[in-house]
Each structure stands twice: as C-alpha cells, then as structure tokens.
C-alpha cells in the first residue's frame, strides 16, 4: 500500500476545519458533502454521482498478483516481496535483493487454473459487499489485465494466457455489484519509472518519467475502455512525486472523459472524491462532509501469504464495520487470493459470517449516515436513516438498561433486529432508557429506534473530574479540537488526536477542579523520528486566576503508533472551579506536531 507519512499529509490536506459541538440542541444532520474541487460539480451533482457508493458502505478489496507465488511475508508485506525480500549472497555473506529478471520468473509460475470469477463475486455478494476493487497493477509493475503496452502481463507472460479482469467485470455486472480497479503509479519494473529502488542495479540512462506518464495514461485508457462501466479508480503509490510531476490533473481528466460517473480516491496527490485511511478507523466523521473509506486487511498483509495466519475474528470485523459506518465511512475489506486463484478459506469463513450478520442487521448499515452522538454512552456504534436510529451494541450494560442521555426526540418504538422483539422504553433523569432484549448477538446487537421526527441530540460539554486519587485523565475522545486539520483517529485500537499538521490547531478540555493546587503534567503521545522537534505549551485559564503554563518539546517515540508518556518540567497550577486546559503548538519544524492520546494531571500535595 503506501507510506504512512505521505498518507497523513495527503489526507489532512483535504479535510478542512473540525467542528466543535458545544452545549446546544442539534437538529442533527452532518455537514453537506465536500464536493470534489476538480470536477466543478454542484453539491447535487456530486451527491448523485456518489449516491451508490454512499449507499453501499461495504466493499471487497482484492490484492492479487505474481507475489502470490512466493507468498512470503517473513520480511515484510507479501505484496512488497519484490522490494523487501533479501537472500544471503554466498560470495559476500551479505544480504542481496532480488533483481528485476529474478522476480520476473514468478510470472512463469503463476497459473491460476482454479480461478472462478463467478465464485469470487458470489462470495462478496454473500458477505453483503456491494462493490469490488481489484489490483490491476501493483507496485511490482506486473499487469493483471490484457495490455498492449507491455508483455509483462498475465495474458502474455504467464502460462494462464487469459484476462481475469474481463471475467470479474462480467460477473459483477451479472450479479449486481459495482466493479473498480486499483492502479499503482509507482512501478518497480517499468524501465522509464524514476526514481529506481536503491537495490535496482539497472542503469537509469535514457529513462524518462514523462514517457512513463504516457504509459500510465495508455494503460488507464485500456482499463477504462475494455471492461464496460468502471465504478471506482483506486490509485496508490503516488508518494514519490508531486501531482505536477505525475501530471495528476491530466490523468484524472482523461479518466473522467472516458468514465464520467467514476469515483476516484485521493492517492494521486489530488483530493478527488474521497479519503482513504489505511488500517485505521477515524474516531469521528471527517470535517465538512468529506467522504472516506477505511481499507483494511483480514490478517496482516494485503497479498496472499502462506506464513500469515493471524486472522481477525468475524466479531472484530463486524464491529469495525459498525464503527466505520457509524462515523460516516465505507469499509473496503481485503482478501489475498493464492497463485491458483483461490480466496483462502479462513477469509471466506469470516466474510460469510459478516454476511450472516448483515442479513439480519443490514438496515443499520446500508444507506445510513453517521450517528448524532458525539460520544456514545454505551460500548458500540450508532447510525441514522431518516427518523430512525440504529444502536449497534457490542456489550450490553450490566444493569440491563441501555441509556441515551441527550436524545430529545420522542421514541415511538424500540425493536431488536435479531428477534424482532419490541423493547420497553422509558424516559427519566438519565434520558431515554431501553430494556434488554431476550437474545443478544455476540458481535453486535442492533436496536432500531423509530422516532417522532429527525433525531435531536443535546451534546452537552464534557467536564472532566478527578479520580479518587485526585488525578485527572484527559482522553483524546473528550477534547474539543480547534483548527483546520487535527482530528480524532484510532491507532492500536485506541483513539488519539492525529493529522495535527497545522501549527495553529489547538485542543482543549474543561476541568472541574475541587480545590486549588499544583499538578505534574504527563502527555501520552507518539511521533515518528522525521517529525520530532515541535514545541508546545500546556496552558490553564480560568475567570478568576492568572494563566498557568508549561512548555515542552516533542521527542521521537519510534513511530506514529508507538505511544509513550512524557512528563513536562515544572508544575501547572489549577484554580478551584471550572477551568480550561489547552495544548497550543508554538513551532512545528517538520510537518506535524504529534499524535496525542491523553494528558494525565497528577496532584502534588
């Protein structure tokens, strides 16, 4: 797939300002859709073009290529085998990389005689998926389609001598699924692509990136004219060049001239139609109605790997689907077929389990929007559709009552989708309360609420209080985010404030301090080495006391998902009463501030 750092910069460049929800009554509707600036569409036109995709919610990603022959992820992702794999050179005793001619030999061993397009599409359909996106060319440069521009393709270079893309496109049409192509701009095989990998010993004299761009245009023209309607063009591998160097605008204009209704992602260094967080789930809807889609593997690698059996459970994948859709996104879930053309059975088993859940609970997924609650008072997710809310409950509260504080619209009916049981609903000091159904789904029990009108929710400000030991714990999920780019995301299964790539963005919390005193300040944060060095201040302000502030500098932790605790020098004075604590960046020399998971305040008396 692609560089985390590059993904961060491209993704945050298009999301716009975050929205802080204060203490006010919301007739809840998320912001209007963010229209692609390149197409010059009206909001209505953009909404119409993307309607099927926003309705679909769930798609199948397929990473398939000659990397399925070695099927080895012992030295990195299986689909990166060409770039990552080394052997020990007997002459020198040192590691050596495969060269182009050596990797090409895998094409002669790639013979997917067990490939069955109808079966693959049927699996996707039974899983409840509404669209398929498959790799037409990954970074290794091997083309999984019939192309006249290189012999390095499945028809000419393998004993299979057949174009599986034609079969898949036809099977999708016959079974009612949308069909799309993944295409990597980066190409480790094409002689004109620059820059070369550090291990590539081929001379670069005579290579021309301009000529390579024409090659890309030619292949895209083939992909978009040989297979009927194409619904999605999913770019990748654009991080080694700027949009200008890639001629990105010319490329997308060519694409739209051939397939006017197509949807294009954001990985050719242009915002285009939607953002693509990878292996992560944003913790809130993206600002300004920006469309987004999380792509994720079922195990740990995209291409097939014989030595990766660490498969996520069906329960985890169902819950990921609920969280993604509850935050306004789509879920593109990957499978990695073998060199014989078989989707591994552990992946099929999980897909069919998701499909079983969707057959009962699909109303809570398809065609829904993000739920109206800023922070859910139960373990689960929430979606909405018209005058209905769908509560996807992962673990039912131990006291048996599901509470919805802040829901102001009258509930006409609550019904469990699992057994169609009507549930008792009461309203009291804790808000709306819903009784426990007789049966619970171990993955997610869905309660459909029929309301008297559009859902209105009072999202009151979150005021932090100290624990029994006097400490304050300020999690990212409770912060108000102010600015253009910083937003909630999830790393390692826990939320943090990420995409903090604007020095003017700040975050804040409200605290109720029982008595005045001094506190040690600890940040739980992560930062990759290349982005370290930002400086910041933690400032506390109240109406009746002067500001108290501490300064700090962000040091590297090892990566964006490597979280550590850092204590600031000195103590912060908190005045009794309600105070505001802010984190304010001062300098940001390397493109990002940090990923901030939480702040801990430790009393000193």
Beta strands, then each sheet from edge to edge (+ up, - down):
strand 1: 25-27
strand 2: 58-62
strand 3: 86-88
strand 4: 95-97
strand 5: 131-137
strand 6: 178-184
strand 7: 232-236
strand 8: 263-264
strand 9: 293-296
strand 10: 330-335
strand 11: 369-370
strand 12: 379-385
strand 13: 388-395
strand 14: 402-404
strand 15: 411-416
strand 16: 421-423
strand 17: 425-428
strand 18: 431-434
strand 19: 445-451
strand 20: 456-458
strand 21: 463-465
strand 22: 472-475
strand 23: 480-482
strand 24: 487-491
strand 25: 494-498
strand 26: 506-513
strand 27: 517-526
strand 28: 535-542
strand 29: 545-553
strand 30: 564-567
strand 31: 572-574
strand 32: 577-587
strand 33: 595-603
sheet 1: 1+ 20-
sheet 2: 8+ 7+ 6+ 5+ 2+ 10+ 9+
sheet 3: 3+ 4-
sheet 4: 11+ 12- 13+ 19- 15+ 16-
sheet 5: 14+ 18- 17+
sheet 6: 21+ 26+ 23-
sheet 7: 21+ 26+ 32- 28+ 29-
sheet 8: 22+ 33- 27+ 30-
sheet 9: 22+ 33- 27+ 31-
sheet 10: 24+ 25-
end
